[in-house]
Amino acid sequence: MLAAVIADVAPDDIGQHFLEALARRFDRVFLVDDQVALPEGLDSPAQLEPLDSLPGDEADLVWFPRSDAWVDDLLDEMLHEARETGHAAYANRLQTGYTPLITRDRKLGRSFVRHRDPVGYLAHRGKADPEADIYLSTTTFGRRPFYLRLDEPAGRQAIRDMIEQRAGQEVLRPAKHATTFQILNHRHMLRMLGRIETFTDLAGKRVLEIGASPTNPALGAYLAEEKGCHYTGLNIAEFKYPSKPRMRMVCEDIHKVDFKPDSFDIVFSIAVWEHIPDPLPVFGRIADWLAPGGVHYGIFQNWTSSIGHHIFAPRFPQHFVPDWAHLRFPDVESMTAELIRRGAPEEDARAIAEFSHTSPEINRVASRDFVRTMIDGPLEVLYLDGRTRGRIDPRAETLAGTAIPGRSAEELSCMGLEFALRKSDFDIRAWAREDG
């Protein structure tokens, strides 16, 4: 029997989707505490039972902690991998989605699902008890991933298995899992809209999204229907859905598209600037498109960050690629040789190195060049951050100027850039510095 144990469920569409997925995947679904109840408005297709009603410790239990997203159709790969290796417990931290733990140890499972930071809890447990059946790795999929394993070789093999089975971020490909992808991506984008509203009001505005989804119209529809915006979505890829009132889709190169001056009150983009060829001149174009008082907002991961190589599983075996590898080994041959030294098959090593250093999908523009363009440009800087809360990464201090010549610890520490720029009549900081 396969059974799931849950702590609680988010009271929204994702929560409902999660319950439906559990019902499809598991023989029984248990609540970790008797007093846990479903939020009003949610309906579970499976009967929810208190965990104490399940006797013994023989059932394979899959423990789901509190979270805000559910990656559908991922558990098949995870369960298969855990059973094939015969280990007592297995978990993987993905960048998006619940973090399930598979174990028969109910004490461990209860602590996991009740903890405010379940991933951190297991990481701490593994460090505190070196003899525990926990293998910690910083070379898997997410920012703080880990595997519960008997030893390091078994853990590394598990990583390879996950890659070969194509479990990971690209499981969310829209063509394969449209419903799940749209729910998760839409929720993330709504959070980003909340960031934009820190700097300006969205209601009723003329909005341009650079890099709008060619397959998912949900964000544009939300802005048009819920916020009353006049939305324009721009992408060089062909849109799979049509324009409609208050929602215009434009398939064009951002260097060639011909928007009139003062066309928009807000221009925004999410994880786009690192993919635009020759991106710096585009900042000037956007300044022309903005109306007076308009705001340009963006957040992205760029070339000089620790993962600026954009090598992510399952497209590539990411665990072979150390942070800043693309800068430490600045050409295809040296990077290929280093990855082979780290155990990567030669074919994978060369594919990774060639993508990092030659692929047109990333533009290889440094943080400092983006920052200079924003500071020297015609728009007032409202907000500019390296997404590190102003802290320098100690590893960057070690690498700067030696292993990575010409780069400062500050620049290497930047995980990307988040910015908000405004088309102002005057920049109050520059005005305050003037004499007289």
Residue pairs with C-beta under 8 A, 6 or more apart in sequence:
1 27
1 28
1 59
1 60
2 25
2 26
2 27
2 59
2 60
2 62
2 79
3 26
3 27
3 28
3 29
3 30
3 54
3 59
3 60
3 61
3 62
4 22
4 25
4 26
4 28
4 29
4 30
4 61
4 62
4 63
4 64
5 29
5 30
5 31
5 32
5 51
5 61
5 62
5 63
5 64
5 109
5 113
6 22
6 29
6 30
6 31
6 32
6 36
6 64
6 113
7 31
7 32
7 33
7 36
7 64
7 65
7 66
7 113
7 114
8 36
8 66
9 15
9 18
9 19
9 38
9 39
9 42
10 18
10 39
10 67
10 68
11 39
11 40
11 41
11 42
13 183
14 68
14 69
14 70
14 183
14 184
14 187
15 39
15 42
16 42
16 43
17 70
17 72
17 179
17 180
17 183
18 70
18 98
19 38
19 42
19 43
19 44
19 45
19 46
20 45
21 70
21 72
22 29
22 44
22 46
23 29
23 44
23 45
23 46
25 75
25 76
26 46
26 62
28 46
28 47
28 49
28 54
29 44
29 46
29 47
29 48
29 49
30 48
30 49
30 50
30 51
30 53
30 54
30 61
31 48
31 49
31 50
31 51
32 51
32 63
32 109
32 110
32 113
32 114
33 50
33 51
34 50
34 52
38 44
38 48
51 106
57 104
57 105
57 106
58 104
59 104
60 79
60 83
60 102
60 104
61 102
61 103
61 104
61 106
61 109
62 75
62 79
62 100
62 101
62 102
63 100
63 101
63 102
63 103
63 109
63 112
63 113
64 98
64 99
64 100
64 113
65 98
65 99
65 101
65 112
65 113
65 114
65 115
65 118
66 113
66 118
67 97
67 98
67 99
68 187
69 96
69 97
69 98
69 184
69 187
70 97
70 98
70 180
70 184
71 94
71 96
71 97
71 98
71 171
71 172
71 180
71 184
72 177
72 179
72 180
73 171
73 177
73 180
74 94
74 97
74 167
74 171
75 100
77 162
77 165
77 166
77 167
78 90
78 92
78 100
78 102
78 167
79 102
80 165
81 90
81 158
81 161
81 162
81 165
81 167
82 89
82 90
82 102
84 161
85 154
85 157
85 158
87 133
87 148
87 149
87 150
87 154
88 103
88 104
88 105
88 133
88 148
89 101
89 102
89 103
89 105
89 108
89 133
89 134
89 148
90 101
90 102
90 103
90 147
90 148
90 149
90 158
91 99
91 100
91 101
91 102
91 122
91 146
91 147
91 148
92 99
92 140
92 141
92 145
92 146
92 147
92 162
92 167
93 99
93 119
93 140
93 141
93 142
93 143
93 144
93 145
93 146
94 141
94 142
94 145
94 168
94 169
95 141
95 142
95 143
95 169
96 169
96 172
96 184
96 188
97 184
99 118
99 119
101 108
101 109
101 112
101 113
101 118
101 122
101 148
103 109
103 148
111 121
112 118
112 121
112 122
115 121
119 144
119 146
120 144
122 134
122 146
122 148
123 136
123 144
123 146
125 132
125 134
126 132
126 134
126 135
126 136
126 146
127 136
133 148
133 149
133 150
134 146
134 148
134 149
135 146
135 147
135 148
135 149
135 150
135 151
135 152
135 154
135 155
136 146
136 147
137 145
137 146
137 147
137 152
137 155
137 156
137 159
137 319
138 144
138 145
139 159
139 318
139 319
139 320
139 322
140 146
140 147
140 159
140 162
140 313
140 318
140 319
141 162
141 168
141 169
141 312
141 313
141 318
147 155
147 158
147 159
149 155
149 158
156 319
156 343
159 317
159 319
160 317
160 319
162 168
162 313
162 314
163 313
163 314
163 317
163 318
163 319
165 314
166 314
167 314
168 312
168 313
168 314
169 312
169 313
169 314
170 314
170 315
171 177
171 314
172 180
172 181
172 184
172 185
173 181
174 181
174 182
174 215
174 216
175 215
178 215
181 216
182 216
182 218
185 213
185 216
185 218
186 216
186 218
186 219
186 222
189 218
189 219
189 270
190 219
190 222
192 268
192 270
192 299
193 202
193 219
193 223
195 297
195 299
195 418
196 202
196 266
196 268
196 295
196 297
196 420
198 383
198 420
199 295
199 297
199 382
199 383
199 420
199 422
200 265
200 266
200 295
200 422
202 223
202 227
202 229
202 266
203 227
203 228
203 229
204 227
204 228
204 229
205 227
205 229
205 230
205 265
205 266
206 229
206 230
206 232
206 263
206 264
206 265
206 266
206 291
207 223
207 229
207 230
207 231
207 232
207 264
207 265
207 266
207 267
207 268
208 232
208 233
208 234
208 259
208 263
208 264
208 266
208 267
208 268
208 289
209 219
209 220
209 231
209 232
209 233
209 234
209 267
209 268
209 269
210 234
210 254
210 267
210 268
210 269
210 272
210 298
211 234
211 235
211 269
211 270
211 271
211 272
211 275
212 219
212 220
212 233
212 234
212 235
212 239
212 249
213 219
213 233
213 235
214 235
214 237
214 238
214 239
214 240
215 240
215 241
217 241
217 247
220 231
220 233
220 247
220 249
221 247
223 229
223 231
223 247
224 230
224 231
224 244
224 245
224 246
224 247
225 246
228 246
229 246
230 246
230 248
231 246
231 247
231 248
232 248
232 249
232 250
232 264
233 239
233 247
233 248
233 249
233 250
234 250
234 252
234 254
234 257
235 249
235 250
235 251
236 251
236 252
236 253
236 254
237 251
238 251
239 249
239 251
241 249
242 249
243 249
250 257
254 276
254 282
254 285
255 277
255 278
255 281
255 282
255 285
259 289
260 289
261 288
261 289
262 289
262 290
262 291
262 292
263 289
263 291
264 289
264 290
264 291
264 294
265 290
265 291
265 293
265 294
265 295
266 294
266 295
266 296
266 297
267 286
267 289
267 290
267 294
267 295
267 296
267 297
268 296
268 297
268 298
269 297
269 298
269 299
269 300
270 298
270 299
270 300
271 299
271 300
271 301
272 298
272 300
273 279
273 298
273 300
273 302
273 370
273 417
274 300
274 301
274 302
274 303
274 308
274 310
274 362
274 363
274 365
274 416
275 361
275 362
275 363
276 282
276 363
277 360
277 363
278 363
279 363
279 365
279 370
280 365
280 369
280 370
280 373
283 296
283 373
283 374
283 377
283 379
284 377
284 378
286 296
287 296
287 377
287 378
287 379
287 421
287 423
290 296
290 379
290 423
291 423
292 423
292 424
292 425
293 422
293 423
293 424
294 422
294 423
295 382
295 420
295 421
295 422
295 423
296 379
296 419
296 420
296 421
296 422
296 423
297 419
297 420
297 421
298 417
298 418
298 419
299 387
299 416
299 417
299 418
299 419
300 416
300 417
301 307
301 308
301 310
301 415
301 416
302 308
302 365
302 366
302 367
302 370
302 414
302 416
302 417
303 326
303 362
303 363
303 364
303 365
303 366
303 367
304 327
304 366
304 367
304 368
304 407
304 411
304 412
304 414
305 367
305 412
305 414
305 415
305 416
306 323
306 324
306 393
306 395
306 396
306 412
306 415
307 323
308 324
308 326
308 327
308 362
308 364
309 321
309 325
309 326
309 352
309 355
309 356
310 355
310 356
310 361
310 362
311 318
311 321
311 352
311 355
311 356
312 318
313 319
316 348
316 351
316 352
316 355
317 344
317 348
317 352
320 339
320 342
320 343
320 344
320 348
320 349
320 352
321 339
321 352
322 328
322 342
323 395
324 396
324 399
324 404
324 412
325 335
325 338
325 339
325 356
326 335
326 356
326 357
327 404
327 407
327 412
328 338
328 399
328 403
328 404
329 335
329 337
329 338
329 353
330 357
331 357
332 350
332 353
332 354
332 357
332 358
333 353
335 349
335 352
335 353
335 356
335 357
336 346
336 349
336 350
336 352
336 353
337 349
339 348
339 349
339 352
339 353
340 346
340 349
344 352
355 361
356 362
366 407
366 411
367 386
367 411
367 414
367 417
368 411
370 417
371 384
371 417
374 381
374 384
374 419
374 421
375 381
375 384
377 421
378 423
379 421
379 422
379 423
379 424
380 421
380 422
380 423
380 424
380 427
380 428
381 419
381 420
381 421
381 427
382 420
382 421
382 422
383 418
383 419
383 420
384 417
384 418
384 419
384 420
385 417
385 418
385 419
386 410
386 413
386 414
386 415
386 416
386 417
387 414
387 415
387 416
387 417
387 418
388 413
388 414
388 415
391 413
392 409
392 410
392 413
393 409
393 412
393 413
396 409
396 410
396 412
396 413
397 409
399 407
399 409
399 412
400 407
400 408
400 409
400 411
400 412
401 407
401 408
404 412
